């Protein structure tokens, strides 16, 4: 499940991650420690929209004609 983190002192700063483990790693290494962030579980974009919020960026598939 996706995870959004919000900085405790900079309320406008929010970052979204694919999972909580990635969010915790970012907070620990780049964000000054997990104690500075509020962690919120959010629905996955892929689960909500299939390929994300931009369907035009979805992978394109093409059918190959059989040569015979």
Jmol script that loads the backbone (N, CA, C; Angstrom):
load data "model"
ATOM      1  N   UNK A   1       0.846  -1.170   0.000  1.00  0.00           N
ATOM      2  CA  UNK A   1       0.000   0.000   0.000  1.00  0.00           C
ATOM      3  C   UNK A   1       0.893   1.234   0.000  1.00  0.00           C
ATOM      4  N   UNK A   2       0.482   2.235  -0.732  1.00  0.00           N
ATOM      5  CA  UNK A   2       1.249   3.475  -0.844  1.00  0.00           C
ATOM      6  C   UNK A   2       1.243   4.227   0.480  1.00  0.00           C
ATOM      7  N   UNK A   3       2.246   5.068   0.651  1.00  0.00           N
ATOM      8  CA  UNK A   3       2.399   5.820   1.895  1.00  0.00           C
ATOM      9  C   UNK A   3       2.751   7.262   1.561  1.00  0.00           C
ATOM     10  N   UNK A   4       2.099   8.187   2.249  1.00  0.00           N
ATOM     11  CA  UNK A   4       2.385   9.611   2.087  1.00  0.00           C
ATOM     12  C   UNK A   4       2.983  10.095   3.397  1.00  0.00           C
ATOM     13  N   UNK A   5       4.055  10.894   3.309  1.00  0.00           N
ATOM     14  CA  UNK A   5       4.635  11.455   4.524  1.00  0.00           C
ATOM     15  C   UNK A   5       4.516  12.975   4.470  1.00  0.00           C
ATOM     16  N   UNK A   6       4.253  13.557   5.629  1.00  0.00           N
ATOM     17  CA  UNK A   6       4.116  15.007   5.767  1.00  0.00           C
ATOM     18  C   UNK A   6       5.089  15.460   6.842  1.00  0.00           C
ATOM     19  N   UNK A   7       5.883  16.461   6.524  1.00  0.00           N
ATOM     20  CA  UNK A   7       6.862  16.959   7.490  1.00  0.00           C
ATOM     21  C   UNK A   7       6.130  17.652   8.638  1.00  0.00           C
ATOM     22  N   UNK A   8       6.553  17.379   9.868  1.00  0.00           N
ATOM     23  CA  UNK A   8       5.868  17.928  11.049  1.00  0.00           C
ATOM     24  C   UNK A   8       5.964  19.446  11.138  1.00  0.00           C
ATOM     25  N   UNK A   9       7.085  20.037  10.783  1.00  0.00           N
ATOM     26  CA  UNK A   9       7.215  21.486  10.910  1.00  0.00           C
ATOM     27  C   UNK A   9       6.901  22.221   9.614  1.00  0.00           C
ATOM     28  N   UNK A  10       7.057  21.571   8.491  1.00  0.00           N
ATOM     29  CA  UNK A  10       6.769  22.171   7.181  1.00  0.00           C
ATOM     30  C   UNK A  10       5.526  21.504   6.616  1.00  0.00           C
ATOM     31  N   UNK A  11       4.366  21.858   7.085  1.00  0.00           N
ATOM     32  CA  UNK A  11       3.116  21.161   6.742  1.00  0.00           C
ATOM     33  C   UNK A  11       2.848  21.091   5.236  1.00  0.00           C
ATOM     34  N   UNK A  12       3.408  21.973   4.483  1.00  0.00           N
ATOM     35  CA  UNK A  12       3.161  21.945   3.043  1.00  0.00           C
ATOM     36  C   UNK A  12       3.974  20.872   2.332  1.00  0.00           C
ATOM     37  N   UNK A  13       5.007  20.362   2.983  1.00  0.00           N
ATOM     38  CA  UNK A  13       5.867  19.382   2.323  1.00  0.00           C
ATOM     39  C   UNK A  13       5.306  17.980   2.524  1.00  0.00           C
ATOM     40  N   UNK A  14       4.817  17.401   1.429  1.00  0.00           N
ATOM     41  CA  UNK A  14       4.310  16.037   1.427  1.00  0.00           C
ATOM     42  C   UNK A  14       4.986  15.277   0.305  1.00  0.00           C
ATOM     43  N   UNK A  15       5.301  14.025   0.582  1.00  0.00           N
ATOM     44  CA  UNK A  15       5.937  13.179  -0.423  1.00  0.00           C
ATOM     45  C   UNK A  15       5.222  11.838  -0.403  1.00  0.00           C
ATOM     46  N   UNK A  16       4.968  11.291  -1.565  1.00  0.00           N
ATOM     47  CA  UNK A  16       4.259  10.016  -1.683  1.00  0.00           C
ATOM     48  C   UNK A  16       5.236   8.941  -2.142  1.00  0.00           C
ATOM     49  N   UNK A  17       5.099   7.755  -1.568  1.00  0.00           N
ATOM     50  CA  UNK A  17       5.964   6.625  -1.884  1.00  0.00           C
ATOM     51  C   UNK A  17       5.113   5.397  -2.194  1.00  0.00           C
ATOM     52  N   UNK A  18       5.705   4.450  -2.883  1.00  0.00           N
ATOM     53  CA  UNK A  18       5.001   3.223  -3.241  1.00  0.00           C
ATOM     54  C   UNK A  18       4.676   2.370  -2.021  1.00  0.00           C
ATOM     55  N   UNK A  19       5.521   2.451  -0.991  1.00  0.00           N
ATOM     56  CA  UNK A  19       5.270   1.664   0.218  1.00  0.00           C
ATOM     57  C   UNK A  19       5.888   2.361   1.425  1.00  0.00           C
ATOM     58  N   UNK A  20       5.516   1.882   2.607  1.00  0.00           N
ATOM     59  CA  UNK A  20       5.985   2.523   3.845  1.00  0.00           C
ATOM     60  C   UNK A  20       7.488   2.348   4.034  1.00  0.00           C
ATOM     61  N   UNK A  21       8.012   1.220   3.618  1.00  0.00           N
ATOM     62  CA  UNK A  21       9.449   0.983   3.767  1.00  0.00           C
ATOM     63  C   UNK A  21      10.259   2.042   3.027  1.00  0.00           C
ATOM     64  N   UNK A  22       9.850   2.372   1.813  1.00  0.00           N
ATOM     65  CA  UNK A  22      10.542   3.411   1.038  1.00  0.00           C
ATOM     66  C   UNK A  22      10.400   4.772   1.714  1.00  0.00           C
ATOM     67  N   UNK A  23       9.223   5.055   2.264  1.00  0.00           N
ATOM     68  CA  UNK A  23       8.995   6.332   2.952  1.00  0.00           C
ATOM     69  C   UNK A  23       9.880   6.446   4.190  1.00  0.00           C
ATOM     70  N   UNK A  24       9.968   5.364   4.959  1.00  0.00           N
ATOM     71  CA  UNK A  24      10.808   5.386   6.162  1.00  0.00           C
ATOM     72  C   UNK A  24      12.280   5.550   5.807  1.00  0.00           C
ATOM     73  N   UNK A  25      12.702   4.893   4.738  1.00  0.00           N
ATOM     74  CA  UNK A  25      14.100   5.011   4.314  1.00  0.00           C
ATOM     75  C   UNK A  25      14.415   6.452   3.912  1.00  0.00           C
ATOM     76  N   UNK A  26      13.530   7.070   3.147  1.00  0.00           N
ATOM     77  CA  UNK A  26      13.737   8.468   2.754  1.00  0.00           C
ATOM     78  C   UNK A  26      13.792   9.371   3.989  1.00  0.00           C
ATOM     79  N   UNK A  27      12.829   9.191   4.887  1.00  0.00           N
ATOM     80  CA  UNK A  27      12.767  10.038   6.086  1.00  0.00           C
ATOM     81  C   UNK A  27      14.028   9.893   6.920  1.00  0.00           C
ATOM     82  N   UNK A  28      14.549   8.697   7.022  1.00  0.00           N
ATOM     83  CA  UNK A  28      15.742   8.454   7.836  1.00  0.00           C
ATOM     84  C   UNK A  28      16.994   9.038   7.185  1.00  0.00           C
ATOM     85  N   UNK A  29      17.135   8.847   5.881  1.00  0.00           N
ATOM     86  CA  UNK A  29      18.366   9.264   5.202  1.00  0.00           C
ATOM     87  C   UNK A  29      18.337  10.743   4.803  1.00  0.00           C
ATOM     88  N   UNK A  30      17.246  11.186   4.201  1.00  0.00           N
ATOM     89  CA  UNK A  30      17.189  12.536   3.632  1.00  0.00           C
ATOM     90  C   UNK A  30      16.367  13.518   4.458  1.00  0.00           C
ATOM     91  N   UNK A  31      15.460  13.017   5.276  1.00  0.00           N
ATOM     92  CA  UNK A  31      14.499  13.897   5.933  1.00  0.00           C
ATOM     93  C   UNK A  31      14.744  14.187   7.391  1.00  0.00           C
ATOM     94  N   UNK A  32      15.900  13.840   7.928  1.00  0.00           N
ATOM     95  CA  UNK A  32      16.204  14.177   9.307  1.00  0.00           C
ATOM     96  C   UNK A  32      15.676  13.219  10.342  1.00  0.00           C
ATOM     97  N   UNK A  33      15.164  12.068   9.920  1.00  0.00           N
ATOM     98  CA  UNK A  33      14.670  11.057  10.853  1.00  0.00           C
ATOM     99  C   UNK A  33      13.165  10.896  10.790  1.00  0.00           C
ATOM    100  N   UNK A  34      12.705   9.682  11.087  1.00  0.00           N
ATOM    101  CA  UNK A  34      11.274   9.382  10.995  1.00  0.00           C
ATOM    102  C   UNK A  34      10.447  10.171  12.002  1.00  0.00           C
ATOM    103  N   UNK A  35      11.065  10.624  13.092  1.00  0.00           N
ATOM    104  CA  UNK A  35      10.322  11.382  14.106  1.00  0.00           C
ATOM    105  C   UNK A  35       9.876  12.755  13.601  1.00  0.00           C
ATOM    106  N   UNK A  36      10.422  13.205  12.477  1.00  0.00           N
ATOM    107  CA  UNK A  36      10.058  14.509  11.903  1.00  0.00           C
ATOM    108  C   UNK A  36       8.914  14.420  10.898  1.00  0.00           C
ATOM    109  N   UNK A  37       8.379  13.226  10.683  1.00  0.00           N
ATOM    110  CA  UNK A  37       7.378  13.016   9.641  1.00  0.00           C
ATOM    111  C   UNK A  37       6.137  12.323  10.196  1.00  0.00           C
ATOM    112  N   UNK A  38       4.996  12.611   9.588  1.00  0.00           N
ATOM    113  CA  UNK A  38       3.740  11.922   9.875  1.00  0.00           C
ATOM    114  C   UNK A  38       3.487  10.984   8.696  1.00  0.00           C
ATOM    115  N   UNK A  39       3.284   9.696   8.970  1.00  0.00           N
ATOM    116  CA  UNK A  39       3.082   8.688   7.936  1.00  0.00           C
ATOM    117  C   UNK A  39       1.591   8.401   7.782  1.00  0.00           C
ATOM    118  N   UNK A  40       1.108   8.413   6.532  1.00  0.00           N
ATOM    119  CA  UNK A  40      -0.289   8.156   6.238  1.00  0.00           C
ATOM    120  C   UNK A  40      -0.385   7.124   5.124  1.00  0.00           C
ATOM    121  N   UNK A  41      -1.187   6.091   5.335  1.00  0.00           N
ATOM    122  CA  UNK A  41      -1.408   5.093   4.292  1.00  0.00           C
ATOM    123  C   UNK A  41      -2.455   5.634   3.327  1.00  0.00           C
ATOM    124  N   UNK A  42      -2.161   5.538   2.035  1.00  0.00           N
ATOM    125  CA  UNK A  42      -3.071   6.030   0.994  1.00  0.00           C
ATOM    126  C   UNK A  42      -3.273   4.938  -0.052  1.00  0.00           C
ATOM    127  N   UNK A  43      -4.383   4.986  -0.770  1.00  0.00           N
ATOM    128  CA  UNK A  43      -4.608   3.982  -1.811  1.00  0.00           C
ATOM    129  C   UNK A  43      -3.537   4.079  -2.894  1.00  0.00           C
ATOM    130  N   UNK A  44      -3.176   2.949  -3.432  1.00  0.00           N
ATOM    131  CA  UNK A  44      -2.184   2.912  -4.506  1.00  0.00           C
ATOM    132  C   UNK A  44      -2.768   3.502  -5.777  1.00  0.00           C
ATOM    133  N   UNK A  45      -2.004   4.308  -6.475  1.00  0.00           N
ATOM    134  CA  UNK A  45      -2.448   4.916  -7.732  1.00  0.00           C
ATOM    135  C   UNK A  45      -2.711   3.822  -8.761  1.00  0.00           C
ATOM    136  N   UNK A  46      -1.874   2.822  -8.800  1.00  0.00           N
ATOM    137  CA  UNK A  46      -2.049   1.736  -9.767  1.00  0.00           C
ATOM    138  C   UNK A  46      -3.338   0.986  -9.476  1.00  0.00           C
ATOM    139  N   UNK A  47      -3.645   0.737  -8.211  1.00  0.00           N
ATOM    140  CA  UNK A  47      -4.885   0.042  -7.860  1.00  0.00           C
ATOM    141  C   UNK A  47      -6.108   0.891  -8.210  1.00  0.00           C
ATOM    142  N   UNK A  48      -6.007   2.199  -8.035  1.00  0.00           N
ATOM    143  CA  UNK A  48      -7.123   3.091  -8.313  1.00  0.00           C
ATOM    144  C   UNK A  48      -7.391   3.263  -9.797  1.00  0.00           C
ATOM    145  N   UNK A  49      -6.330   3.485 -10.563  1.00  0.00           N
ATOM    146  CA  UNK A  49      -6.491   3.871 -11.963  1.00  0.00           C
ATOM    147  C   UNK A  49      -6.018   2.831 -12.970  1.00  0.00           C
ATOM    148  N   UNK A  50      -5.492   1.739 -12.528  1.00  0.00           N
ATOM    149  CA  UNK A  50      -4.987   0.743 -13.457  1.00  0.00           C
ATOM    150  C   UNK A  50      -3.537   1.014 -13.804  1.00  0.00           C
ATOM    151  N   UNK A  51      -3.287   2.044 -14.611  1.00  0.00           N
ATOM    152  CA  UNK A  51      -1.908   2.380 -14.997  1.00  0.00           C
ATOM    153  C   UNK A  51      -1.479   3.713 -14.434  1.00  0.00           C
ATOM    154  N   UNK A  52      -2.206   4.267 -13.520  1.00  0.00           N
ATOM    155  CA  UNK A  52      -1.849   5.556 -12.957  1.00  0.00           C
ATOM    156  C   UNK A  52      -2.802   6.639 -13.429  1.00  0.00           C
ATOM    157  N   UNK A  53      -2.610   7.858 -12.971  1.00  0.00           N
ATOM    158  CA  UNK A  53      -3.549   8.922 -13.300  1.00  0.00           C
ATOM    159  C   UNK A  53      -3.435   9.442 -14.728  1.00  0.00           C
ATOM    160  N   UNK A  54      -2.460   8.950 -15.485  1.00  0.00           N
ATOM    161  CA  UNK A  54      -2.251   9.433 -16.846  1.00  0.00           C
ATOM    162  C   UNK A  54      -2.394   8.280 -17.823  1.00  0.00           C
ATOM    163  N   UNK A  55      -3.631   7.965 -18.228  1.00  0.00           N
ATOM    164  CA  UNK A  55      -3.825   6.813 -19.115  1.00  0.00           C
ATOM    165  C   UNK A  55      -3.062   6.927 -20.426  1.00  0.00           C
ATOM    166  N   UNK A  56      -2.812   8.161 -20.873  1.00  0.00           N
ATOM    167  CA  UNK A  56      -2.067   8.315 -22.129  1.00  0.00           C
ATOM    168  C   UNK A  56      -0.615   7.857 -21.991  1.00  0.00           C
ATOM    169  N   UNK A  57      -0.137   7.692 -20.759  1.00  0.00           N
ATOM    170  CA  UNK A  57       1.225   7.218 -20.532  1.00  0.00           C
ATOM    171  C   UNK A  57       1.279   5.713 -20.279  1.00  0.00           C
ATOM    172  N   UNK A  58       0.137   5.060 -20.350  1.00  0.00           N
ATOM    173  CA  UNK A  58       0.105   3.616 -20.128  1.00  0.00           C
ATOM    174  C   UNK A  58       0.922   2.918 -21.203  1.00  0.00           C
ATOM    175  N   UNK A  59       1.548   1.805 -20.869  1.00  0.00           N
ATOM    176  CA  UNK A  59       2.338   1.087 -21.873  1.00  0.00           C
ATOM    177  C   UNK A  59       1.465   0.685 -23.060  1.00  0.00           C
ATOM    178  N   UNK A  60       1.971   0.905 -24.204  1.00  0.00           N
ATOM    179  CA  UNK A  60       1.221   0.546 -25.405  1.00  0.00           C
ATOM    180  C   UNK A  60       1.615  -0.865 -25.839  1.00  0.00           C
ATOM    181  N   UNK A  61       0.617  -1.610 -26.245  1.00  0.00           N
ATOM    182  CA  UNK A  61       0.888  -2.951 -26.771  1.00  0.00           C
ATOM    183  C   UNK A  61       0.469  -2.964 -28.230  1.00  0.00           C
ATOM    184  N   UNK A  62       1.137  -3.758 -28.960  1.00  0.00           N
ATOM    185  CA  UNK A  62       0.743  -3.836 -30.369  1.00  0.00           C
ATOM    186  C   UNK A  62       0.655  -5.288 -30.755  1.00  0.00           C
ATOM    187  N   UNK A  63      -0.310  -5.577 -31.581  1.00  0.00           N
ATOM    188  CA  UNK A  63      -0.511  -6.952 -32.019  1.00  0.00           C
ATOM    189  C   UNK A  63       0.303  -7.181 -33.279  1.00  0.00           C
ATOM    190  N   UNK A  64       1.045  -8.251 -33.258  1.00  0.00           N
ATOM    191  CA  UNK A  64       1.839  -8.607 -34.428  1.00  0.00           C
ATOM    192  C   UNK A  64       1.037  -9.565 -35.293  1.00  0.00           C
ATOM    193  N   UNK A  65       1.085  -9.323 -36.597  1.00  0.00           N
ATOM    194  CA  UNK A  65       0.375 -10.199 -37.513  1.00  0.00           C
ATOM    195  C   UNK A  65       1.177 -11.474 -37.705  1.00  0.00           C
ATOM    196  N   UNK A  66       0.471 -12.555 -37.754  1.00  0.00           N
ATOM    197  CA  UNK A  66       1.122 -13.851 -37.962  1.00  0.00           C
ATOM    198  C   UNK A  66       1.617 -13.931 -39.404  1.00  0.00           C
ATOM    199  N   UNK A  67       2.860 -14.339 -39.536  1.00  0.00           N
ATOM    200  CA  UNK A  67       3.443 -14.509 -40.868  1.00  0.00           C
ATOM    201  C   UNK A  67       3.314 -15.985 -41.220  1.00  0.00           C
ATOM    202  N   UNK A  68       2.700 -16.257 -42.311  1.00  0.00           N
ATOM    203  CA  UNK A  68       2.515 -17.675 -42.556  1.00  0.00           C
ATOM    204  C   UNK A  68       2.301 -18.036 -43.897  1.00  0.00           C
TER     205      UNK A  68
END
end "model"
wireframe off; spacefill off
backbone 0.3
color backbone group
